[in-house]
Amino acid sequence: MDALRDAILDEALAQAEREGWENVRLRSVAGALGIPLAEVFARFRDADSVADALFARLLRAMLAPPDDPAAFAVAPPHERVIEVLWRWFRAALPHRRTVAAMLAVKAWPSHPHTWVPMVFNLSRLIHWARDAARLDRGGIARMVEEVGLTAAFLATLARFVTDTSEGAARTRRVLEAAVRRVPLG
């Protein structure tokens, strides 16, 4: 990975935590890093692509190997899915408000160009979660799992963006309950 790209993302996140995502300006990020704005543009086409980079980072965290691969391999499907999805939320926790703000900006009525990619990105996230959780069903059963896991993720995300409990404990409870309602095989 490009170290400067990571530094730009980290600085944008730091500024977002201080000033709010809507107030982050890429020229300010460049200034804080002491680089020309063209260096930011060489790595990010706009602030939305900076947000996408954070979501890609969260997806990589979700796909990290389990702490105990042997135990994970024999765990029930619901437990594996909870562990995989929780990695995404746990990685997002330090930037909870910024994640919420990024999603809100992507959902603005004046930004239809970001709505459709959000749907595809959510679908990809669920496909990766299924793969990481070792869910192998096909056909109608797979479709049911995908719809159920999408609903579970969105319900958890809705709780996550407003959760102020220690370690996002309320979010974890919502995730566990929502995933357990999905028929997994």
N, C-alpha and C positions, 0 to 999 in steps of 0.2 A: 504494500500500500504506500502511497505517496505521503511522506511525512509532512510536507507543507499542506496537503489537502486535509490531513488530520488536524494540524494546527489551526487552520482556518475554521474548521468545524468546531473545534474546542473553544476558540475565541468567540465565535458567533454564539455558541451556547452560553458562555460566560456573560456576554453582553445581554443576551436574552433573559438570563436569570436576574440581572441587575435592572434592566430597563424595559423588559417585555419584548416578546418576539416581534410585535408590530413596529417597534422602534429600532430594531437592528438595521443598520445600514452597512452594506458591504464595504463602502469607503472607510467607515469607522473600523471595521475588522481589519482591513488592509493597513490603516494607519497604526492600529495597536500592534500589529505584527511587524511594522516597518517595511512593508513591501508595497510595490505599486499595485493599484487596483487591477491592472492587466493580469497580474499573477493570480488574483482571485478568479477573474473571468476565465483564465486558462484552465481552471479546475471546476468552476461552478458557473453555469449559464445565468443563474439568478438565485434569489433567496429561496425559492421553492426547491431548487436542486440541493441547497444546503439542508433543508428539511428532509429531503429524500435521503441524503447521506446519513442523517441521524437514524432514520428508519432502517436503512441498510445495516447500520451498526447494531441496532437492536435485534435485527434478524440474525446477524452473525452470533450475537450473544445467545439467542434462542437455540441456535444450532450447535452450540458448544457441547463437547462430550459430557455425559453425565459424570457426577463425582464418583459413583460406583457403577461402572458399566455392567458388571455381572448382576447386581441387584436390579438394575434398570431393565435388563433383558428379560427377567422373569416376573417383573411387576405386572399387575393387571393393566389392561389398556387405559382405563381411566386415570390411573396413577401416572402412567407414562405421559399422557397428554397434559395433565396438570403440571407435571414437572417441566415439560418443554415450554408450555405457554407461560408458566411463572417466570422462567428465565427472561422472557421478553419484558414482562412487567417489572421484574427486579432491576434489570438494566436501565429501564426508563425512569425508575423512581427518582434518581437525583434531578431529573429534568421534567418532572410531572407537569408542572405549570406550562413549561415551554412546549411539551408534546401536545397538551390541550390547545394551546394557542396556535401551534402549527396546523393542527387539524381544523381548527376554526377558520383560519385564513384559507386553507385549501377548500373549505366548504362555502366560502362567500358566494352569494348569488352572482356576483360579477366575475367569478372565476370558473366558468364551466370547463375550461381547459384543464382544470385540476380535478374535477369530479370523476371523470371516467378513469383516469389513471389510479385514483384512490380505490376504485372497485377492483381493478385488476391487481393492484398491489395487495389488497386484502385477500383476494383469492390465492395469490402466490404464497402469502404468509401461511394460510391454512394448508395449502399443499405441502409446504416445507414442514409445517408442524406435524402433519400426518406422517410424513416420511421419517422425521426425527423420532416420532413416537412409535415407529414400526407398525403402523396400521396399513394392512395390505389388502383389504377387501376391495372388490371391484363392483362394477355395475350399479344397480339401484342402491345397494348397501353403502357403497362409497359416496354416492350423491347425498344420501341421508346423513352420513357422517359429516360431509363437507358443509351442508346447510346447518346442521346442528352445531358444529364447531365454530362456524362463522357467527351464529347467533350467540354462542357462549362467549366468544372473544369480544363481540360488540357490547354485550351486557357487562362484561368485566371492565372493558374500556370506559364505559359510561360511569361506572363506580370509581374507577381509578382516577379519573381527571378531577374528582372532587374529594377524594379520600385524604384525610389528614391523620388517620390513625397511625400509630407507631408501626413502621415497617410495612405500611399498607395492608394491615391485617384484615380490614374489611374487604378490600379488593380480593385478597386470597380466599376468603370465605365465599365471595360471589363466584370466583373462578371455580372453586371446587364444586359448589352446588350446580352451577350451570353445566359444567362438563359431565357431571354424574347423570344429568338428564338426557345426555346424548347416547343413543344406542350404538355402542362400539363393539367391534368383534375382534 
